Every structure is written in C-alpha cells, then in structure tokens.
Amino acid sequence: MDAFEEDWPRFIVVEVTDRLVKTAGNLVASRALRGYDALHLASALSLRERVPSAVMFVAFDRELNIAAKREALRTQLLSEREASTRPVASSIEDVFGGNTRRGLLALLLHRR
C-alpha cells in the first residue's frame, strides 16, 4: 500500500461523468463491448484528449484491445498465461521497458 500511496501523485484520475458514460454507451453499440470494457476504453479516449503524450492501452481482453486499436490507440495485450505466472505489474513493466514511472498512465474510475 505504501508504494501505491507514493505513486498516487503520478496518476491521472478520469472521473466517471455523464459524457464518459455516453461515450461508453456509444462504444457498446459501435464496438460490441461489455459495459465495463466500454467504460475502460472510453476512459482511455478521454485521457488521450487530456495529455500530450501517447496513451498506451493495456488489457487482458483480446476483443477490447481490437476495439482500442480501431479507436487509434496503441495497445498491448497481456496474456492470461502472463497473469498466472507473474504479477501484472511485471507485465506492465515489460510493456514500458521497465520504465513505469515515466511511461505508465493509469486509469482510476470513480463517480462523485
């Protein structure tokens, strides 16, 4: 927990707003996604509008990654095998060449 609290200032929080939910609903219809998957993708699209650097979309779900690619996001598919043999953080470190502090933008969803 200490590491999470230490890293908290580096996170960008994407709030669940009516606009985000509407975007997610449109993604459900246009990309045949499940609700939370659509919210995940909508959050990444919202983040892409807010930050100057490229957003890397990381997920275990192949179909969700395909939908993200169709939305012109860079993607990285994490395999279930990777998840079962090592912690997700190790996989994410691999995605960003071990430089997660500068390269990883995390999406945290909450509704006020």
One Martini backbone bead per residue (centre of mass of N, CA, C, O) as a GRO file, in nm:
protein
  112
    1MET     BB    1   0.054   0.064  -0.017
    2ASP     BB    2   0.291   0.263  -0.014
    3ALA     BB    3   0.345   0.265  -0.320
    4PHE     BB    4   0.074   0.379  -0.401
    5GLU     BB    5   0.091   0.644  -0.240
    6GLU     BB    6   0.353   0.738  -0.380
    7ASP     BB    7   0.219   0.727  -0.682
    8TRP     BB    8  -0.044   0.903  -0.687
    9PRO     BB    9   0.065   1.179  -0.822
   10ARG     BB   10   0.099   1.015  -1.112
   11PHE     BB   11  -0.194   1.006  -1.144
   12ILE     BB   12  -0.482   0.993  -1.358
   13VAL     BB   13  -0.802   1.102  -1.319
   14VAL     BB   14  -1.105   0.950  -1.436
   15GLU     BB   15  -1.407   1.060  -1.446
   16VAL     BB   16  -1.743   0.970  -1.402
   17THR     BB   17  -1.935   1.092  -1.646
   18ASP     BB   18  -2.180   1.151  -1.860
   19ARG     BB   19  -1.993   1.160  -2.107
   20LEU     BB   20  -1.848   0.891  -2.056
   21VAL     BB   21  -2.102   0.714  -2.058
   22LYS     BB   22  -2.187   0.786  -2.346
   23THR     BB   23  -1.935   0.683  -2.484
   24ALA     BB   24  -1.966   0.395  -2.383
   25GLY     BB   25  -2.240   0.343  -2.517
   26ASN     BB   26  -2.132   0.379  -2.806
   27LEU     BB   27  -1.925   0.143  -2.784
   28VAL     BB   28  -2.123  -0.082  -2.742
   29ALA     BB   29  -2.256  -0.043  -3.023
   30SER     BB   30  -1.991  -0.015  -3.220
   31ARG     BB   31  -1.798  -0.261  -3.057
   32ALA     BB   32  -1.928  -0.483  -2.881
   33LEU     BB   33  -1.929  -0.413  -2.570
   34ARG     BB   34  -1.897  -0.417  -2.253
   35GLY     BB   35  -1.948  -0.198  -2.010
   36TYR     BB   36  -1.660  -0.188  -1.868
   37ASP     BB   37  -1.500  -0.189  -2.129
   38ALA     BB   38  -1.617   0.077  -2.237
   39LEU     BB   39  -1.516   0.246  -1.996
   40HIS     BB   40  -1.218   0.194  -2.036
   41LEU     BB   41  -1.202   0.312  -2.326
   42ALA     BB   42  -1.326   0.590  -2.270
   43SER     BB   43  -1.101   0.673  -2.072
   44ALA     BB   44  -0.869   0.665  -2.275
   45LEU     BB   45  -0.991   0.876  -2.467
   46SER     BB   46  -0.998   1.101  -2.257
   47LEU     BB   47  -0.698   1.102  -2.194
   48ARG     BB   48  -0.597   1.169  -2.482
   49GLU     BB   49  -0.719   1.468  -2.463
   50ARG     BB   50  -0.530   1.557  -2.194
   51VAL     BB   51  -0.259   1.445  -2.317
   52PRO     BB   52   0.046   1.474  -2.498
   53SER     BB   53   0.088   1.184  -2.477
   54ALA     BB   54   0.082   0.871  -2.537
   55VAL     BB   55  -0.154   0.610  -2.522
   56MET     BB   56  -0.155   0.307  -2.347
   57PHE     BB   57  -0.335   0.011  -2.403
   58VAL     BB   58  -0.420  -0.221  -2.137
   59ALA     BB   59  -0.510  -0.575  -2.177
   60PHE     BB   60  -0.653  -0.905  -2.170
   61ASP     BB   61  -0.860  -0.836  -2.392
   62ARG     BB   62  -0.877  -0.883  -2.723
   63GLU     BB   63  -1.135  -0.724  -2.810
   64LEU     BB   64  -1.058  -0.463  -2.664
   65ASN     BB   65  -0.797  -0.414  -2.823
   66ILE     BB   66  -0.930  -0.392  -3.098
   67ALA     BB   67  -1.106  -0.148  -3.030
   68ALA     BB   68  -0.867   0.038  -2.961
   69LYS     BB   69  -0.737   0.031  -3.240
   70ARG     BB   70  -0.994   0.152  -3.384
   71GLU     BB   71  -0.928   0.422  -3.192
   72ALA     BB   72  -0.609   0.476  -3.220
   73LEU     BB   73  -0.461   0.293  -3.014
   74ARG     BB   74  -0.222   0.185  -2.830
   75THR     BB   75  -0.133  -0.162  -2.771
   76GLN     BB   76  -0.151  -0.427  -2.502
   77LEU     BB   77  -0.143  -0.764  -2.466
   78LEU     BB   78  -0.233  -0.962  -2.198
   79SER     BB   79  -0.179  -1.264  -2.077
   80GLU     BB   80  -0.293  -1.517  -1.880
   81ARG     BB   81  -0.022  -1.649  -1.842
   82GLU     BB   82   0.119  -1.407  -1.723
   83ALA     BB   83  -0.078  -1.374  -1.481
   84SER     BB   84  -0.017  -1.671  -1.359
   85THR     BB   85   0.321  -1.629  -1.341
   86ARG     BB   86   0.283  -1.313  -1.286
   87PRO     BB   87   0.264  -1.007  -1.217
   88VAL     BB   88   0.128  -0.741  -1.368
   89ALA     BB   89   0.355  -0.536  -1.315
   90SER     BB   90   0.564  -0.691  -1.480
   91SER     BB   91   0.418  -0.666  -1.750
   92ILE     BB   92   0.412  -0.356  -1.756
   93GLU     BB   93   0.714  -0.318  -1.744
   94ASP     BB   94   0.762  -0.457  -2.014
   95VAL     BB   95   0.599  -0.264  -2.192
   96PHE     BB   96   0.795  -0.007  -2.067
   97GLY     BB   97   1.092  -0.104  -2.013
   98GLY     BB   98   1.089  -0.051  -1.687
   99ASN     BB   99   0.935   0.258  -1.714
  100THR     BB  100   0.670   0.333  -1.533
  101ARG     BB  101   0.701   0.625  -1.418
  102ARG     BB  102   0.690   0.755  -1.721
  103GLY     BB  103   0.483   0.554  -1.904
  104LEU     BB  104   0.242   0.526  -1.698
  105LEU     BB  105  -0.110   0.546  -1.738
  106ALA     BB  106  -0.364   0.558  -1.512
  107LEU     BB  107  -0.689   0.426  -1.451
  108LEU     BB  108  -0.932   0.589  -1.242
  109LEU     BB  109  -1.251   0.509  -1.121
  110HIS     BB  110  -1.507   0.756  -1.037
  111ARG     BB  111  -1.788   0.871  -0.847
  112ARG     BB  112  -1.932   1.168  -0.706
   0.00000   0.00000   0.00000
